[in-house]
């Protein structure tokens, strides 16, 4: 990627990544229910999903092809149902009420799958990449070089943004120590997860 394009691409991606969306809302809700360190598992899956989205978008733009809308819609519904299943688990879970404790309720693999699913099934992410990346692609330049430039910027900004949201969620949880209040925080996280699944579908 040309230096002048890179200098414009970095702040553009940073602003978009910090904007509240499905992945940031998920990071915040898991920061509440799981804590920052365990949310890193979700971030790992999300970053992989983002890499898939960016790579597929660059390939699609290069070849001037579009995904079958019905196939993509089916994948979004499957992803939304998975998010609802996770929301149900959060709603029914009983948190540890020991002072300042943050005990994970979801396994590492579940969190990785959750992050990857949310990133790949996020229509806003696909739409944004399809709308933004053409303006930064240079015809005739090696596609792998351009893709590596996109990924290096996007992955770093996504990780930093999700970390900010997850740590904010954990901070909120640590301010609350009573068992009943923690249960309400878990229910809040579940509601946020339902909102994420709704965004996936609509």
C-alpha beads as a LAMMPS data file, in Angstrom:
LAMMPS data file: protein, C-alpha beads

202 atoms
201 bonds

1 atom types
1 bond types

-500.0 500.0 xlo xhi
-500.0 500.0 ylo yhi
-500.0 500.0 zlo zhi

Masses

1 110.0

Atoms # bond

1 1 1 0.000 0.000 0.000
2 1 1 1.285 3.449 -0.910
3 1 1 2.400 5.549 2.109
4 1 1 -0.115 8.319 1.403
5 1 1 -2.969 5.807 1.239
6 1 1 -1.736 4.125 4.417
7 1 1 -1.743 7.434 6.316
8 1 1 -5.377 7.937 5.317
9 1 1 -6.384 4.308 5.886
10 1 1 -5.124 4.130 9.496
11 1 1 -7.294 6.919 10.997
12 1 1 -10.282 5.842 8.902
13 1 1 -10.157 2.286 10.252
14 1 1 -9.454 3.516 13.790
15 1 1 -12.594 5.667 13.836
16 1 1 -14.761 2.876 12.431
17 1 1 -13.360 0.271 14.843
18 1 1 -14.072 2.451 17.874
19 1 1 -17.663 3.009 16.790
20 1 1 -20.072 0.799 18.797
21 1 1 -21.102 -2.198 16.737
22 1 1 -21.732 -5.923 17.022
23 1 1 -18.166 -6.956 17.831
24 1 1 -17.573 -4.092 20.260
25 1 1 -20.886 -4.759 22.001
26 1 1 -19.937 -8.427 22.259
27 1 1 -16.540 -7.520 23.759
28 1 1 -18.232 -5.251 26.312
29 1 1 -20.827 -7.855 27.311
30 1 1 -18.176 -10.574 27.667
31 1 1 -16.012 -8.168 29.652
32 1 1 -18.929 -8.023 32.084
33 1 1 -19.673 -11.733 32.202
34 1 1 -16.233 -13.297 31.579
35 1 1 -13.592 -10.674 32.362
36 1 1 -10.927 -9.233 30.065
37 1 1 -8.489 -12.161 30.076
38 1 1 -11.140 -14.693 29.067
39 1 1 -12.561 -12.283 26.498
40 1 1 -9.183 -12.557 24.748
41 1 1 -10.391 -15.950 23.497
42 1 1 -13.338 -14.250 21.791
43 1 1 -10.985 -11.616 20.377
44 1 1 -8.830 -14.354 18.859
45 1 1 -11.852 -15.764 17.039
46 1 1 -13.052 -12.303 16.038
47 1 1 -9.697 -11.362 14.551
48 1 1 -9.651 -14.587 12.559
49 1 1 -13.181 -13.834 11.334
50 1 1 -12.187 -10.283 10.374
51 1 1 -9.205 -11.654 8.443
52 1 1 -11.579 -13.963 6.550
53 1 1 -13.945 -11.085 5.765
54 1 1 -11.169 -8.770 4.573
55 1 1 -9.489 -11.490 2.501
56 1 1 -12.766 -12.574 0.917
57 1 1 -13.717 -8.969 0.186
58 1 1 -10.402 -8.250 -1.518
59 1 1 -10.795 -11.422 -3.570
60 1 1 -14.380 -10.550 -4.482
61 1 1 -13.407 -7.032 -5.508
62 1 1 -10.500 -8.326 -7.533
63 1 1 -12.692 -10.783 -9.411
64 1 1 -15.832 -8.604 -9.534
65 1 1 -17.995 -11.299 -7.985
66 1 1 -20.742 -11.275 -5.342
67 1 1 -21.790 -13.900 -2.861
68 1 1 -25.179 -15.566 -3.353
69 1 1 -27.533 -13.513 -1.104
70 1 1 -29.599 -16.545 -0.006
71 1 1 -26.512 -18.533 0.986
72 1 1 -25.144 -15.603 2.965
73 1 1 -28.546 -15.030 4.600
74 1 1 -28.616 -18.660 5.752
75 1 1 -25.188 -18.288 7.346
76 1 1 -26.331 -15.140 9.153
77 1 1 -29.350 -16.957 10.609
78 1 1 -27.151 -19.817 11.853
79 1 1 -24.784 -17.310 13.465
80 1 1 -27.677 -15.454 15.102
81 1 1 -29.074 -18.671 16.562
82 1 1 -25.680 -19.490 18.048
83 1 1 -25.523 -16.050 19.657
84 1 1 -28.992 -16.591 21.140
85 1 1 -27.824 -19.907 22.611
86 1 1 -24.902 -18.114 24.268
87 1 1 -27.278 -15.404 25.550
88 1 1 -29.482 -18.082 27.131
89 1 1 -26.439 -19.610 28.864
90 1 1 -25.489 -16.192 30.264
91 1 1 -29.045 -15.485 31.425
92 1 1 -29.291 -18.765 33.335
93 1 1 -25.752 -18.742 34.782
94 1 1 -25.082 -18.073 38.463
95 1 1 -22.100 -15.727 38.936
96 1 1 -19.473 -16.003 41.645
97 1 1 -20.287 -13.290 44.183
98 1 1 -16.875 -13.197 45.870
99 1 1 -15.464 -9.695 45.987
100 1 1 -14.247 -8.445 42.632
101 1 1 -14.261 -11.953 41.179
102 1 1 -14.664 -12.532 37.489
103 1 1 -15.346 -16.191 36.817
104 1 1 -15.792 -17.414 33.238
105 1 1 -18.956 -19.300 32.345
106 1 1 -18.021 -20.108 28.740
107 1 1 -15.184 -22.343 27.561
108 1 1 -12.253 -21.044 25.523
109 1 1 -13.323 -22.839 22.305
110 1 1 -16.886 -21.535 22.710
111 1 1 -15.575 -17.977 23.011
112 1 1 -13.334 -18.416 19.948
113 1 1 -16.280 -19.720 17.897
114 1 1 -18.469 -16.924 19.201
115 1 1 -15.975 -14.253 18.133
116 1 1 -15.390 -15.781 14.710
117 1 1 -19.123 -16.245 14.086
118 1 1 -19.932 -12.675 15.064
119 1 1 -17.236 -11.239 12.786
120 1 1 -18.081 -13.379 9.763
121 1 1 -21.868 -12.972 10.129
122 1 1 -21.702 -9.212 10.643
123 1 1 -23.359 -7.719 7.521
124 1 1 -22.172 -4.248 8.515
125 1 1 -18.582 -5.495 8.422
126 1 1 -19.031 -6.963 4.947
127 1 1 -20.823 -3.852 3.691
128 1 1 -18.159 -1.576 5.157
129 1 1 -15.291 -3.516 3.595
130 1 1 -17.027 -3.675 0.221
131 1 1 -17.648 0.068 0.353
132 1 1 -14.288 1.190 1.754
133 1 1 -11.584 -1.068 0.372
134 1 1 -12.072 -0.218 -3.340
135 1 1 -10.977 3.345 -2.588
136 1 1 -7.677 2.090 -1.175
137 1 1 -6.941 -0.647 -3.723
138 1 1 -4.415 0.204 -6.433
139 1 1 -4.979 -1.455 -9.832
140 1 1 -1.909 -3.250 -11.081
141 1 1 -0.291 -3.512 -7.658
142 1 1 0.301 -7.001 -6.203
143 1 1 -2.885 -8.080 -4.461
144 1 1 -1.059 -9.943 -1.672
145 1 1 0.895 -6.830 -0.761
146 1 1 -2.293 -4.777 -0.575
147 1 1 -4.071 -7.447 1.464
148 1 1 -1.220 -7.643 3.976
149 1 1 -1.345 -3.861 4.372
150 1 1 -5.104 -3.896 4.992
151 1 1 -4.865 -6.757 7.476
152 1 1 -1.969 -5.285 9.475
153 1 1 -3.892 -2.054 10.108
154 1 1 -7.337 -3.585 10.651
155 1 1 -6.199 -6.349 13.014
156 1 1 -4.309 -3.957 15.305
157 1 1 -7.118 -1.395 15.482
158 1 1 -9.758 -4.085 16.057
159 1 1 -7.766 -5.636 18.896
160 1 1 -7.167 -2.299 20.613
161 1 1 -10.825 -1.284 20.252
162 1 1 -12.132 -4.596 21.590
163 1 1 -9.679 -4.404 24.482
164 1 1 -11.035 -0.988 25.414
165 1 1 -14.628 -2.226 25.357
166 1 1 -13.854 -5.464 27.235
167 1 1 -11.873 -3.688 29.952
168 1 1 -14.736 -1.212 30.337
169 1 1 -17.130 -4.112 30.858
170 1 1 -14.807 -5.735 33.395
171 1 1 -14.412 -2.409 35.217
172 1 1 -18.192 -2.164 35.489
173 1 1 -18.405 -5.676 36.883
174 1 1 -15.682 -5.059 39.476
175 1 1 -17.607 -2.054 40.772
176 1 1 -20.450 -4.413 41.671
177 1 1 -19.911 -7.196 44.202
178 1 1 -23.341 -8.219 45.554
179 1 1 -24.616 -11.522 44.165
180 1 1 -27.977 -10.116 43.068
181 1 1 -26.271 -7.238 41.283
182 1 1 -23.896 -9.645 39.524
183 1 1 -26.871 -11.667 38.352
184 1 1 -28.318 -8.509 36.836
185 1 1 -24.996 -7.816 35.119
186 1 1 -25.041 -11.316 33.615
187 1 1 -28.591 -10.679 32.436
188 1 1 -27.450 -7.366 30.962
189 1 1 -24.705 -9.222 29.098
190 1 1 -27.316 -11.712 27.855
191 1 1 -29.572 -8.892 26.631
192 1 1 -26.634 -7.310 24.793
193 1 1 -25.954 -10.698 23.189
194 1 1 -29.583 -10.873 22.030
195 1 1 -29.185 -7.399 20.516
196 1 1 -26.068 -8.609 18.696
197 1 1 -27.955 -11.616 17.296
198 1 1 -30.786 -9.326 16.191
199 1 1 -28.306 -7.081 14.399
200 1 1 -26.886 -10.142 12.655
201 1 1 -30.313 -10.995 11.212
202 1 1 -31.588 -7.513 10.395

Bonds

1 1 1 2
2 1 2 3
3 1 3 4
4 1 4 5
5 1 5 6
6 1 6 7
7 1 7 8
8 1 8 9
9 1 9 10
10 1 10 11
11 1 11 12
12 1 12 13
13 1 13 14
14 1 14 15
15 1 15 16
16 1 16 17
17 1 17 18
18 1 18 19
19 1 19 20
20 1 20 21
21 1 21 22
22 1 22 23
23 1 23 24
24 1 24 25
25 1 25 26
26 1 26 27
27 1 27 28
28 1 28 29
29 1 29 30
30 1 30 31
31 1 31 32
32 1 32 33
33 1 33 34
34 1 34 35
35 1 35 36
36 1 36 37
37 1 37 38
38 1 38 39
39 1 39 40
40 1 40 41
41 1 41 42
42 1 42 43
43 1 43 44
44 1 44 45
45 1 45 46
46 1 46 47
47 1 47 48
48 1 48 49
49 1 49 50
50 1 50 51
51 1 51 52
52 1 52 53
53 1 53 54
54 1 54 55
55 1 55 56
56 1 56 57
57 1 57 58
58 1 58 59
59 1 59 60
60 1 60 61
61 1 61 62
62 1 62 63
63 1 63 64
64 1 64 65
65 1 65 66
66 1 66 67
67 1 67 68
68 1 68 69
69 1 69 70
70 1 70 71
71 1 71 72
72 1 72 73
73 1 73 74
74 1 74 75
75 1 75 76
76 1 76 77
77 1 77 78
78 1 78 79
79 1 79 80
80 1 80 81
81 1 81 82
82 1 82 83
83 1 83 84
84 1 84 85
85 1 85 86
86 1 86 87
87 1 87 88
88 1 88 89
89 1 89 90
90 1 90 91
91 1 91 92
92 1 92 93
93 1 93 94
94 1 94 95
95 1 95 96
96 1 96 97
97 1 97 98
98 1 98 99
99 1 99 100
100 1 100 101
101 1 101 102
102 1 102 103
103 1 103 104
104 1 104 105
105 1 105 106
106 1 106 107
107 1 107 108
108 1 108 109
109 1 109 110
110 1 110 111
111 1 111 112
112 1 112 113
113 1 113 114
114 1 114 115
115 1 115 116
116 1 116 117
117 1 117 118
118 1 118 119
119 1 119 120
120 1 120 121
121 1 121 122
122 1 122 123
123 1 123 124
124 1 124 125
125 1 125 126
126 1 126 127
127 1 127 128
128 1 128 129
129 1 129 130
130 1 130 131
131 1 131 132
132 1 132 133
133 1 133 134
134 1 134 135
135 1 135 136
136 1 136 137
137 1 137 138
138 1 138 139
139 1 139 140
140 1 140 141
141 1 141 142
142 1 142 143
143 1 143 144
144 1 144 145
145 1 145 146
146 1 146 147
147 1 147 148
148 1 148 149
149 1 149 150
150 1 150 151
151 1 151 152
152 1 152 153
153 1 153 154
154 1 154 155
155 1 155 156
156 1 156 157
157 1 157 158
158 1 158 159
159 1 159 160
160 1 160 161
161 1 161 162
162 1 162 163
163 1 163 164
164 1 164 165
165 1 165 166
166 1 166 167
167 1 167 168
168 1 168 169
169 1 169 170
170 1 170 171
171 1 171 172
172 1 172 173
173 1 173 174
174 1 174 175
175 1 175 176
176 1 176 177
177 1 177 178
178 1 178 179
179 1 179 180
180 1 180 181
181 1 181 182
182 1 182 183
183 1 183 184
184 1 184 185
185 1 185 186
186 1 186 187
187 1 187 188
188 1 188 189
189 1 189 190
190 1 190 191
191 1 191 192
192 1 192 193
193 1 193 194
194 1 194 195
195 1 195 196
196 1 196 197
197 1 197 198
198 1 198 199
199 1 199 200
200 1 200 201
201 1 201 202
